[in-house]
Amino acid sequence: MGADPYFYYVDYDEDKNNALQKLRQREFDAGRYSPVMYQWDIPYPLANLSNAPAPGKQHASIEEVMEDEQVMEEGTGTILDIMQISDKLGEGSAYVPTNEELIEHFGTDKPTSEIIDEKVWYYWEHVANSFGVRGVGICITAYHNDAPSALYFGGYSYD
């Protein structure tokens, strides 16, 4: 087995942690996490798809999901595994790159969603070399006409 990538774009929120928690709740409510998706034999990770299957939550809370025996060992393979925003790369956190890193890896400190989509996989090579990719996430602000327009959340599953 290997780590699988997942990603989402959400509306921009200056409070990145608030945006992360709303995204986690949305995906939890939709049931787009393991083990639910496996029970329905639906391929995942799914992200940013308006027509993505939504079998509905199978647990009472996100906390209950994280205490599920299977999840404790393997993770959910989704944004539910990412619990917080951080200025350091770390397990269970969405790292916010510095302006210097954005310029180095995306060519600008105000990348558009198109630039992010084109270059984010190269950025993951940097993350993998710095930390490894399993169980970590990133949060990048996407710009349109030099104004923040969306937040990109991406990550790699534990297994």
Residue frames as qw, qx, qy, qz and C-alpha x, y, z in Angstrom:
[[0.000, 0.890, 0.456, 0.000, 0.00, 0.00, 0.00],
 [0.419, 0.121, -0.020, 0.900, 1.05, 3.62, -0.38],
 [0.028, 0.507, 0.361, -0.782, -0.09, 7.05, 0.58],
 [0.268, 0.600, 0.634, 0.407, -2.89, 8.54, -1.55],
 [0.109, 0.005, -0.054, 0.993, -3.23, 12.26, -2.25],
 [0.012, 0.739, 0.673, 0.012, -6.40, 14.25, -1.63],
 [0.195, -0.032, -0.002, 0.980, -7.20, 17.91, -2.18],
 [0.027, 0.769, 0.635, -0.070, -9.98, 20.44, -1.83],
 [0.125, 0.264, 0.043, 0.955, -10.64, 24.06, -2.72],
 [0.176, -0.697, -0.659, 0.221, -12.92, 25.99, -0.39],
 [0.070, 0.912, 0.178, 0.364, -14.03, 29.60, -0.29],
 [0.400, 0.374, -0.405, 0.732, -11.41, 31.91, 1.14],
 [0.562, -0.784, -0.247, -0.087, -11.64, 32.56, 4.87],
 [0.126, 0.787, -0.440, 0.414, -9.03, 34.72, 6.57],
 [0.581, -0.453, 0.593, -0.326, -9.35, 32.32, 9.51],
 [0.481, 0.353, -0.761, -0.255, -7.76, 29.28, 7.88],
 [0.034, -0.041, 0.939, -0.339, -8.48, 27.08, 10.88],
 [0.524, 0.320, 0.405, -0.678, -12.17, 27.97, 10.65],
 [0.627, 0.454, -0.391, -0.498, -12.14, 27.01, 6.96],
 [0.264, 0.278, -0.923, 0.027, -10.39, 23.74, 7.80],
 [0.238, 0.090, 0.827, -0.501, -12.91, 22.82, 10.48],
 [0.615, 0.405, 0.135, -0.663, -15.85, 23.63, 8.17],
 [0.547, 0.432, -0.636, -0.331, -14.31, 21.47, 5.44],
 [0.071, 0.153, -0.958, 0.231, -13.74, 18.59, 7.89],
 [0.425, 0.236, 0.620, -0.616, -17.37, 18.85, 9.03],
 [0.623, 0.453, -0.189, -0.610, -18.65, 18.95, 5.45],
 [0.470, 0.350, -0.792, -0.173, -16.73, 15.82, 4.47],
 [0.099, -0.029, 0.899, -0.425, -17.73, 14.06, 7.70],
 [0.540, 0.311, 0.382, -0.683, -21.43, 14.86, 7.18],
 [0.645, 0.461, -0.372, -0.483, -21.20, 13.59, 3.58],
 [0.920, -0.163, 0.353, -0.049, -19.56, 10.36, 4.73],
 [0.700, 0.657, -0.243, 0.135, -16.60, 10.88, 2.43],
 [0.149, -0.692, 0.669, -0.228, -14.01, 9.17, 4.60],
 [0.626, 0.079, -0.776, 0.012, -12.72, 5.70, 5.35],
 [0.261, -0.023, 0.949, 0.174, -14.13, 3.33, 6.49],
 [0.526, 0.512, 0.405, -0.545, -17.48, 4.58, 5.10],
 [0.474, 0.621, -0.378, -0.496, -16.31, 4.88, 1.50],
 [0.077, 0.298, -0.945, -0.109, -14.85, 1.37, 1.62],
 [0.393, 0.221, 0.805, -0.384, -18.15, -0.03, 2.90],
 [0.575, 0.644, 0.229, -0.449, -19.89, 1.39, -0.15],
 [0.720, 0.086, 0.500, 0.473, -17.05, 0.30, -2.46],
 [0.296, 0.947, 0.123, 0.033, -16.71, 3.88, -3.69],
 [0.720, 0.200, -0.091, 0.659, -13.25, 4.83, -4.92],
 [0.184, -0.982, -0.022, -0.039, -11.68, 7.68, -3.07],
 [0.096, -0.487, -0.365, 0.787, -10.06, 10.05, -2.28],
 [0.196, 0.722, 0.532, 0.397, -12.68, 12.32, -3.74],
 [0.281, -0.504, -0.208, 0.790, -12.26, 16.04, -3.55],
 [0.080, 0.441, -0.131, -0.884, -13.77, 19.18, -4.91],
 [0.081, -0.138, -0.826, -0.541, -16.37, 17.31, -6.96],
 [0.456, -0.051, 0.149, -0.876, -19.93, 18.60, -6.88],
 [0.838, 0.013, -0.292, -0.460, -21.25, 15.19, -7.89],
 [0.206, 0.341, -0.875, 0.276, -19.07, 13.16, -5.49],
 [0.616, -0.372, -0.675, -0.161, -20.96, 10.34, -3.77],
 [0.168, -0.422, 0.462, -0.761, -22.14, 11.21, -0.28],
 [0.537, -0.227, -0.807, -0.092, -23.28, 8.08, 1.55],
 [0.500, -0.736, -0.057, -0.453, -23.66, 10.05, 4.80],
 [0.060, -0.584, 0.688, -0.426, -21.83, 9.87, 8.08],
 [0.791, -0.141, -0.587, -0.098, -21.63, 6.55, 9.87],
 [0.493, -0.133, -0.568, 0.645, -20.32, 7.89, 13.19],
 [0.220, -0.838, -0.474, 0.156, -21.77, 10.28, 15.77],
 [0.101, -0.963, 0.124, 0.215, -18.86, 12.73, 15.54],
 [0.549, 0.702, -0.429, 0.150, -15.47, 13.32, 13.97],
 [0.267, -0.597, 0.681, -0.328, -13.95, 12.41, 17.32],
 [0.847, -0.037, 0.470, -0.245, -15.71, 9.04, 17.19],
 [0.808, 0.572, -0.138, 0.003, -14.33, 8.47, 13.69],
 [0.257, 0.735, -0.567, 0.270, -10.81, 9.15, 14.93],
 [0.475, -0.411, 0.692, -0.357, -11.29, 6.64, 17.75],
 [0.936, 0.230, -0.011, -0.268, -12.46, 3.92, 15.32],
 [0.771, -0.374, 0.458, 0.235, -9.95, 1.05, 15.49],
 [0.728, 0.415, 0.362, 0.407, -9.39, 0.96, 11.73],
 [0.199, 0.933, 0.037, 0.297, -8.98, 4.73, 11.52],
 [0.507, -0.811, 0.281, 0.078, -6.53, 4.82, 14.43],
 [0.757, -0.195, 0.494, 0.381, -4.24, 2.51, 12.47],
 [0.533, 0.307, 0.543, 0.571, -4.72, 3.79, 8.91],
 [0.036, 0.296, -0.007, -0.954, -6.34, 7.23, 9.07],
 [0.532, 0.560, 0.489, -0.407, -9.40, 8.26, 7.09],
 [0.518, 0.193, 0.562, 0.616, -7.54, 9.07, 3.87],
 [0.095, 0.798, 0.417, 0.425, -9.18, 12.50, 3.87],
 [0.053, 0.620, -0.178, 0.762, -9.05, 15.97, 5.38],
 [0.735, -0.613, -0.137, -0.255, -10.47, 14.48, 8.59],
 [0.862, -0.115, -0.209, 0.448, -6.91, 13.35, 9.36],
 [0.347, 0.331, -0.117, 0.870, -5.78, 16.98, 9.43],
 [0.363, -0.670, -0.609, 0.219, -6.83, 18.58, 12.71],
 [0.235, -0.855, -0.112, 0.448, -5.15, 21.98, 12.71],
 [0.484, 0.832, -0.083, 0.259, -3.32, 24.69, 10.80],
 [0.737, -0.537, 0.086, 0.402, 0.40, 24.97, 11.56],
 [0.242, 0.915, -0.304, -0.107, 3.45, 26.98, 10.65],
 [0.196, -0.516, 0.830, 0.081, 5.51, 23.77, 10.87],
 [0.659, 0.143, -0.647, -0.356, 5.29, 20.54, 8.93],
 [0.217, -0.225, 0.838, -0.448, 3.83, 17.91, 11.19],
 [0.150, -0.231, -0.949, -0.157, 1.57, 14.91, 11.35],
 [0.087, -0.650, -0.736, 0.169, -2.11, 15.82, 11.55],
 [0.067, -0.714, -0.120, 0.686, -1.48, 19.46, 10.59],
 [0.552, 0.725, 0.305, 0.278, -1.99, 21.58, 7.50],
 [0.527, -0.351, 0.088, 0.769, 1.21, 23.52, 6.93],
 [0.295, 0.933, 0.182, -0.098, 0.97, 27.07, 5.58],
 [0.742, 0.206, 0.083, 0.633, 4.00, 27.75, 3.36],
 [0.258, -0.648, -0.047, 0.715, 5.96, 30.94, 3.90],
 [0.435, 0.845, 0.001, -0.310, 6.00, 33.64, 1.23],
 [0.046, -0.662, 0.692, 0.284, 9.59, 32.63, 0.43],
 [0.433, 0.002, 0.898, 0.073, 8.52, 29.01, -0.15],
 [0.546, 0.666, 0.451, -0.234, 5.60, 30.12, -2.33],
 [0.281, 0.851, -0.300, -0.326, 7.95, 32.21, -4.48],
 [0.196, -0.481, 0.831, 0.198, 10.49, 29.38, -4.68],
 [0.347, 0.098, 0.931, 0.053, 7.99, 26.65, -5.60],
 [0.369, 0.680, 0.629, -0.076, 5.14, 28.53, -7.30],
 [0.426, 0.325, 0.286, 0.795, 7.00, 31.54, -8.74],
 [0.174, -0.563, -0.103, -0.802, 4.87, 34.02, -6.79],
 [0.021, -0.038, -0.759, 0.650, 3.65, 34.69, -3.28],
 [0.525, 0.292, 0.300, -0.741, 0.11, 35.05, -4.70],
 [0.070, -0.059, 0.909, 0.406, -0.48, 31.89, -6.74],
 [0.635, 0.061, -0.155, -0.754, -3.72, 31.44, -8.65],
 [0.839, -0.053, 0.473, -0.263, -5.58, 28.14, -8.49],
 [0.827, 0.546, -0.126, -0.029, -4.19, 27.38, -11.95],
 [0.249, 0.693, -0.617, 0.277, -0.62, 27.86, -10.74],
 [0.541, -0.377, 0.648, -0.381, -1.32, 25.75, -7.66],
 [0.921, 0.198, 0.247, -0.225, -2.82, 22.95, -9.76],
 [0.702, 0.644, -0.292, 0.082, 0.16, 23.04, -12.12],
 [0.332, 0.613, -0.586, 0.414, 2.94, 23.14, -9.52],
 [0.654, -0.550, 0.285, -0.435, 1.62, 21.65, -6.29],
 [0.997, -0.029, -0.053, 0.039, 2.98, 18.17, -7.03],
 [0.585, 0.485, -0.346, 0.551, 6.49, 19.60, -7.28],
 [0.272, -0.641, 0.341, -0.631, 5.89, 21.28, -3.95],
 [0.919, -0.314, 0.058, -0.234, 4.96, 17.89, -2.47],
 [0.834, 0.272, -0.309, 0.368, 8.44, 16.67, -3.44],
 [0.111, 0.571, -0.398, 0.709, 9.81, 19.41, -1.20],
 [0.673, -0.463, 0.205, -0.539, 7.44, 18.38, 1.61],
 [0.989, -0.033, -0.145, -0.013, 8.41, 14.71, 1.20],
 [0.647, 0.387, -0.380, 0.537, 12.10, 15.57, 1.40],
 [0.098, -0.546, 0.365, -0.748, 11.51, 17.70, 4.50],
 [0.545, -0.251, 0.505, -0.621, 9.12, 15.48, 6.41],
 [0.120, 0.148, 0.976, 0.104, 7.69, 12.65, 4.38],
 [0.293, -0.168, -0.370, -0.866, 4.20, 12.85, 2.95],
 [0.436, -0.375, -0.809, -0.122, 2.06, 10.54, 5.04],
 [0.387, -0.656, -0.591, 0.265, -0.42, 12.15, 7.38],
 [0.231, -0.409, -0.063, 0.881, 0.55, 15.74, 6.60],
 [0.328, 0.776, 0.526, 0.119, -1.36, 18.49, 4.84],
 [0.304, -0.039, 0.101, 0.946, -0.84, 21.89, 3.29],
 [0.135, 0.829, 0.501, -0.208, -2.97, 25.00, 3.09],
 [0.351, -0.035, 0.296, 0.888, -2.29, 27.52, 0.33],
 [0.265, 0.687, 0.311, -0.600, -4.23, 30.70, -0.38],
 [0.454, 0.354, 0.603, 0.552, -5.27, 30.94, -4.04],
 [0.002, 0.535, 0.079, -0.841, -5.54, 34.41, -5.55],
 [0.395, 0.609, 0.584, 0.364, -7.59, 35.95, -8.33],
 [0.166, 0.829, 0.114, 0.522, -6.65, 39.48, -9.48],
 [0.305, 0.387, -0.515, 0.702, -4.20, 39.73, -6.54],
 [0.526, -0.385, 0.286, -0.702, -6.99, 39.17, -4.00],
 [0.181, -0.114, 0.958, -0.192, -7.45, 35.98, -1.94],
 [0.609, 0.045, -0.326, -0.722, -10.21, 33.91, -3.55],
 [0.927, -0.134, -0.274, -0.220, -9.94, 30.35, -2.20],
 [0.396, -0.616, 0.671, -0.119, -8.01, 28.05, 0.08],
 [0.759, 0.282, -0.572, -0.132, -6.38, 24.91, -1.25],
 [0.624, -0.483, 0.565, -0.239, -6.12, 22.07, 1.25],
 [0.783, 0.350, -0.498, -0.130, -4.13, 19.05, 0.19],
 [0.518, -0.560, 0.607, -0.223, -2.69, 16.07, 1.92],
 [0.519, 0.270, -0.799, -0.138, -1.52, 12.49, 1.78],
 [0.861, -0.375, -0.132, -0.316, -3.17, 9.60, 3.58],
 [0.508, -0.622, 0.590, -0.090, -1.29, 7.57, 6.15],
 [0.446, -0.163, 0.856, 0.202, -1.41, 4.42, 4.05]]
